[in-house]
């Protein structure tokens, strides 16, 4: 091995160790981002469920409270 090869190996090792040292922080950031994404998807799912689920008692209450809809005045 000549000096150039040794210096190249040392330089490569320094670069690889520097990148390896940043991997845990980057992996933690990815996990945090995924947790936020999962929370947003769960919230979106809950909103979609609420908006597409009918609530007959609430609708009936809304109709009884607004006689102009039914035309009835005996509420």
Helices and strands as residue ranges (DSSP letters): H 3-52, H 56-65, H 67-70
